[in-house]
Amino acid sequence: MKSLLFFLLAAVTVSLSAAEKAKPQPKRAPNPAFAPVQDVAGLPRVLLIGDSISIGYTVAVQELLKGKANVHRIPGNGGPSSRGLESLKSWLGDSKWDVIHFNFGLHDLVYMGPDGSRLVDPKLPGAKHQVPLPEYEKNLTEIVTQLKGTGTKVIWCSTTPVPEGSGGRVADESVQFNEVAAKVMIAAGVPTDDLHTYAKAKLAEIQLPANVHYTPEGYKYLAKKVAAEIEAALK
């Protein structure tokens, strides 16, 4: 009798679990950063290339430059410089851009395990950067060459700070990556939007705890610097 009762209870649990899974899951609202941009005729066109930090400040930059520029962004997370090199032609498309504001780094400095797993403990034996510094330099050099080849004004954006406790990264290794990037940009004559220094000035107020990402107000703060650099380039 006990066995039968146990069997019935188990069957009911499985049925409930299956029914729960079958329920339609609520759809996440689309991120407004990826909303199509309807160009206003006569305004310059700007392209933002970057990772989730750039996704976070995209809408605020669009608002700040409303009536001054048509601000677009790539259709996803830019990821590491290796992805940038692979995707650059499709991101640029056949469109004419007046300013391109771009960044890589936070994904390049992520630690990978020997088995290819991402965001591993940097102290794990065999762990290494997703894109090692020499390769990062090589990738950025090629990306800059391609961007400048379009005749567009180009702005490099320095990689924002990595705080203590941010999983799969070492606290502020973005400094090392920024030093390599600075070397490439100086050689290519590309100006830098030093978002690293700008963010660091108010980091405790604007960044999430033990996280490379920012609060909503933090993204608005970053957007002010990005918009100002783009507006200066447009002038």
N, C-alpha and C positions, 0 to 999 in steps of 0.2 A: 504493500500500500504506500509506504514511504517512497519507494522507488518510483511508483507511478506519479505521486504528487510532485516529486522532484523533476520528473520528466515533463510534466505539464507546465510547471513554473518556468523551466528552461525554455520550453517552446514559446510561452507567452513573452518572455524576455527577448528572445530572438525576433519574434514578430514585431514587437514594439520598436526594437532597434532598427529593423528593416523599414518600418513605417516612417521612423524619424529621418532615416537617410533619404527616403523617397520624397520627403517634403521639399517643395521648391525653396532653395536658399535665397534670402534677400540679395538682390544685386547691389554691388557697391556702386555708389554714384561715380560717374566718370570724373576724372581729375580735370578741373578747368584749365590746367596748364597745357593740356593737349587739345583743347578746343580749337577747331579750325579758325584761322584769322582771315577776316575779310579785309583786304587791303583798301585803305583810303587813297584814292588817286592823288598823285602829286607828293605823297609823303615818302621819305626814304625807307628802305627795307632792311631790317636787322634780323640776324639769326643768332640764337643762343645755342651753344653746344656745350653739354656738360652732364654731370651725374645727377643724383637725387637732390643735391644741394641746389643746383640750378633749377631743378623742377620746382623746388620749394619757393624760390624767389621769382619765378617767371611771371605769374599773374600780377604781382606788385610792380615789377618792372614795366609791364604793359600799361598798367594804370598810370604810373609816373611819366611815361612817355606818350600818353594818349594825346593825339593831335600833333605830335612831333615826329613820330615814327611808327611804322607797322612792325611790331615785334613778334617774330615767329620763334619756335624752338624745334629741335629735332623731335621725332615722334616717339621717343622713349628715353631710357636711361643711357647716357653715353658710355658708361662703364669704363674699362681700362683703355689706355692709349692703343693697345693692340686692336680693340674693337673699333676705335676711331679710325685707324688706318684702313681697316677693311670696309668701313661704312661711309667714309667721307664723301665719296662720289655720289652715293645715293642721297645722303643728307643735303648736299649742295644742290642736287638736281640741275635743271636747266635754268633756274631762276637767277636773276641778277640781285646781288646783295650789296648794300652800301657799307654795312659794318657787320663783322662777325666777331662775337665775343665767345671765347672758347676756353675749356678747362678739362684736364684729366689729372689723375693723381690718387684720389682716395681709394680707387679700386686697384690701381697699380701696386700700392703699398700694402694691400691685404695679404695675409699669410696663407699659403696653400700647403696642404699636407702631401706627403710622398704619394698618397693614393689619389691625389687630385681634389680632395675635399677642400672647401673654401672656409675662410674665417676660422682657421685652427689656432690653437695656442702657439704664439710665436716661439715658445721654448720647446715645442715638440721636436724631437729628433727628425731632421730632414725637412723641416718647415722652411719655406722660402717665399719671397715676394711673388705675387702673381705676375708682375712684370719687373724683373730686376733693373736696377738703376742704369746700367749700360744700354739695355734694350729700350728703356724708357726714353733715354736721350736720343737714341736712333729713331724711335717712333715719332717723337715730337719734331725732330729735324725734318722728317719726311712730311709730316702733317703741315708744318709751317710752310714748307716749300710749295705744297699743293694749294694751300689757302692763299698765299701771296701770288701764286700763278693766276688766280682769278681776277687780280687787279682790285680786290676789295680791301678796305681798311680792316686790319685785323687787330684784336686786343686779346692778349693772353691774360687769364685770370688765375692768380696763384691759388694753390690748394689750401683749403681752410684747415684750422687746427684739429688735431686728433687728441682727445682728452685721455687721461688715465682711466683704465677700465673698459675702454671701447674694445669689444670682442674682436679677436683676429687681427688686431693692429697694435703697433707699439706707439706709445705716447710720443708725441709730435714728430714722428718720422716724416711728416709732410715738409718739415724744414729742409731735410736732405733732398727730397724730391723737388722742392722749390728752388734749391740752389742749382740743381742740374738744369731745370727749366729756364732759370734766369740766364744761364750760360748760352742756351740755345736761342733765347729771345733777343739777347744783346747782339749776338752774332748776326741774327736775321733782321735786326732793326725793328722788332715788334715791341710796342709798349705793353706794360704790365699793369693790370688792375690788381693792386696788392690787397686782395680780400682777406688774406691770412692775417696781416697786421691789423686791418680794420676790425675783423671779427674778434681778435684776441683782446682788443681794448675793452670789450664788454662781455667777454666769454661767459663769465659766471652768471650774467643776467639773461643771455640770449640762447645758450646752448643747453640741450637736454642733458641730464646727468649721465656720465659714462657713455656718451653717445656722440657720434659725429654730426648728428642732425640738430635742428633748431626748433625753438618754439615758434608759433605763428608770428609773434612780434619780432622774434629774431630774424625770420626771413624778410620781414618788412625792412628791418634795419639793414640787412645785406643788400636788399634791392635798391636802397638809396644810393649806395656806392656804385653798384653796377649801372644804374640808370645815369648817374652823373658822368661816369667814364664814357658811356655810349654817346651821351649828348655832346660831350666835349669833342669826341671823334667826328661827330656829324657836322660840327661847326668848322 
